[in-house]
Amino acid sequence: MTDIPSSPSTQVLEQRLRTARIVNVVLAVVAVFLLIVVLARPTGGGASGARPAAAPNTATPGPEATPTSVALRDPDDPLAIGPVDAPVVLVEWADLRCPYCALFTNRTMPALLKEYVDTGRVRYEFRDVSFFGEQSTNAAVAVRAAAEQGRFREYLAAAYAAAPEKGHPDLPRKKLIGFARTAGVPDLARFERDLDRADLRKAVEQSTRDAQSLGITSVPFFVAGDRAVPGAQPVEVFRQLLDDRLAAAGTR
């Protein structure tokens, strides 16, 4: 079995996730205790008093359901693939001009989609970042524009399939429109207009800042639960990660 690589940045992020989960669990336990105390107080004034009210059946949320999880589980998220209630969520941060992001999408992503996402066991959520200049921002806007027309998966595949073997691809507007055509974006005129939308550009910029606030400075970068994986690792590394998270969630 292949060991999942670790680095200072991944260790810091994993520690943050674990610490946040511990805090949530402690707060949940305290809240349940206080609720039980309140509900157990007598409400009647007779000699016999009132029977304590039964405590509600409150379960502590699992790791993937904690508010501190980087997983959004937003049913309206156009940059996600797979059921919103899948046991595990795999989050990827990527830049369309990143050669290693292309390597992951072209060589590893198809197997993970087939084995985990399309079978309903894992949800994949994409986070765009702009680490390589203005063209990175423009490309991320294009992904969002295609996603709004239901072609996120297809656009990502088309863009990365055209990536060079080495170096950062040149992504002028003409190429971004060509990817939309290849991906089957239904309304190309709307897509071209959306490339100039200020709200999409601001969303990309905010997503980039959010990634940096987590300590993510290189891509691709992945998180599942409280485990982090940097780089375009072999498919076996991701299978181990997802199998471990599924086992932790009580799912094979």
C-alpha positions, 0 to 999 in steps of 0.5 A: 500500500502506498503511503500518503505523502506529507509536508509541513503545509499539509500537516498544518492544515490537517492539524487545523481540521482535527483541532476544529473537529475536537472543539466542535465535539466538545461544544456539542457535548456541552450543549447536549448536557445543558439541554438535558439539564434544562429539560429535566427540571420539574415543571409541575407544582404537585407533591409528586412533581413532574417526571423529567422530560426525556432527552432528545435523540441527539447525535454528534455529527460525523467528521464530514458534517462538521461546520468546520469541514472544507466540504460545502455540500451545497446542492446548488454548487455547479462546481461539484460532481456526485450526490450531496449526501455522499459519505465522503467529500473530496475537495480539490484546489486547482488552477487551469494553467497548472500542469500538475492539475492537468496531469491529475485530471487526465490520468487519475480523475477518470478512475476516481470518478468511475470508482467512487463518484459515479457510484455515489460513495464520494462527492467531488468539489472543485475550488478554483484558484488563480496562482499563475496570472490573469489568464488563470483568473480568466480560465477560472471564470470560464469554468464557472460560466460553463458550470452554470450551463451544466457543463463543468465536468466536460469543460474541465476535461476539455481544457486539461486535455489540451494542456501541453506536456510541460509548462503553463498553457497559454489560455487566451479568450479564443481558446476558452471559447473553443473549450466551451464548444468542445465541452458542448456548452449549449449557449455559446453567446451567453458563455462569451458574455459571462466571460466578462462578468464581474461577479464571477471574477470576484468569486474566483478572487475570493476562492483564491484568498480562501485557499491562501488563508488555509495555507494552500500555496501550491496546486493541485491540493486535496482534502477529504475529511481531516486528511490532506494530499498535495500534488498529482499523486498516483491513483493508488494514493487517492484510493487509499485516502478515499477507502480510509475515509469511507471506512471511517464513515462506516461505508465500504 
